[in-house]
Amino acid sequence: MIGLATCAAFPDGDPDDAHLTAALPEARFAIWDDPAVDWAAFDIVVIRSTWDYQERRDQFLEWVHSVPRIINPPEIVEWNTDKRYLGELPGAVHTEYVEPGGVFAAPVGEYVVKPTVSAGSRHTARFGPGEEARAAGLVAAIHEGGRTAMVQPYVASVDELGETALLYFDGVFSHAIRKGPILRPGAEPTSEVFAAEEIEQRDPPADERALADAIAARFSELAYVRVDLVRGPDGPQLLELELTEPSLFFEQGPGSAERFAAAIRRRA
């Protein structure tokens, strides 16, 4: 039996994962922090929609390390759940970090503030000149939760082109999608588990595919990798590398649920 780890907000998984359970009928969902679940009873556990751990990452990592057979592996999850990993990867969007107790300095132009431990665009907002006080308030709120804030320039092309997410299973490219712009000027961070997204299929241009392929190749031993890119002034840039609990957009990738199910079965 295969376990699919989720959170209490999605006891039956994210709606997109309905495609996965159809392709993987021997799997069942279980809530990651439910003390009644015997995780050792599963042949393997796949981290899926565990989207409520961001303000208690230590507890989440303790759970990850306690599960006998889990993918992606605990050491990868520990590294990937703090976005300071961006400093170790090629082509990443320029990022400044403001540790708790540190001083926030607003950059020139539009920018984004979010925690280094985050998901679903929670505690994330877009700011511009004249909004320094509002941005400092978000930084302070992030610090109050014991987390580090990160500041990135807002990549203007996202308003027109959106982001590209490229999906790889067992190191092999599966499909790609376009995510429409999420962060609106003047909008407050979402209070939902994740911000609403506009998703559609995308055939990524050659330079985006080349950058994503190079990054994914470093993690080719993993069951799943998602590379999120935006277009900077000089070409594609890495926005995030999702190795923990990403949406995999099965709806937009015909056959992708079956490909992912095969990657899981090979490890079970």
Rosetta blueprint (number, residue, H / E / L):
1 M L
2 I E
3 G E
4 L E
5 A E
6 T E
7 C L
8 A L
9 A L
10 F L
11 P L
12 D L
13 G L
14 D L
15 P H
16 D H
17 D H
18 A H
19 H H
20 L H
21 T H
22 A H
23 A H
24 L L
25 P L
26 E L
27 A E
28 R E
29 F E
30 A E
31 I E
32 W L
33 D L
34 D L
35 P L
36 A L
37 V L
38 D L
39 W H
40 A H
41 A H
42 F L
43 D L
44 I E
45 V E
46 V E
47 I E
48 R L
49 S L
50 T L
51 W L
52 D L
53 Y L
54 Q H
55 E H
56 R H
57 R H
58 D H
59 Q H
60 F H
61 L H
62 E H
63 W H
64 V H
65 H H
66 S H
67 V L
68 P L
69 R L
70 I E
71 I E
72 N L
73 P L
74 P H
75 E H
76 I H
77 V H
78 E H
79 W H
80 N H
81 T L
82 D L
83 K H
84 R H
85 Y H
86 L H
87 G H
88 E H
89 L L
90 P L
91 G L
92 A E
93 V L
94 H L
95 T L
96 E E
97 Y E
98 V E
99 E L
100 P L
101 G L
102 G L
103 V L
104 F L
105 A L
106 A L
107 P L
108 V L
109 G L
110 E L
111 Y E
112 V E
113 V E
114 K E
115 P E
116 T L
117 V L
118 S L
119 A L
120 G L
121 S L
122 R E
123 H L
124 T L
125 A E
126 R E
127 F E
128 G L
129 P L
130 G L
131 E L
132 E H
133 A H
134 R H
135 A H
136 A H
137 G H
138 L H
139 V H
140 A H
141 A H
142 I H
143 H H
144 E H
145 G L
146 G L
147 R L
148 T L
149 A E
150 M E
151 V E
152 Q E
153 P E
154 Y L
155 V L
156 A L
157 S L
158 V H
159 D H
160 E H
161 L H
162 G L
163 E E
164 T E
165 A E
166 L E
167 L E
168 Y E
169 F E
170 D L
171 G L
172 V E
173 F E
174 S E
175 H E
176 A E
177 I E
178 R E
179 K E
180 G L
181 P L
182 I L
183 L L
184 R L
185 P L
186 G L
187 A L
188 E L
189 P L
190 T E
191 S L
192 E L
193 V L
194 F L
195 A L
196 A L
197 E L
198 E L
199 I E
200 E E
201 Q E
202 R L
203 D L
204 P L
205 P L
206 A H
207 D H
208 E H
209 R H
210 A H
211 L H
212 A H
213 D H
214 A H
215 I H
216 A H
217 A H
218 R L
219 F L
220 S L
221 E L
222 L L
223 A L
224 Y E
225 V E
226 R E
227 V E
228 D E
229 L E
230 V E
231 R E
232 G E
233 P L
234 D L
235 G E
236 P E
237 Q E
238 L E
239 L E
240 E E
241 L E
242 E E
243 L L
244 T L
245 E L
246 P L
247 S L
248 L L
249 F L
250 F H
251 E H
252 Q H
253 G L
254 P L
255 G L
256 S H
257 A H
258 E H
259 R H
260 F H
261 A H
262 A H
263 A H
264 I H
265 R H
266 R H
267 R H
268 A L
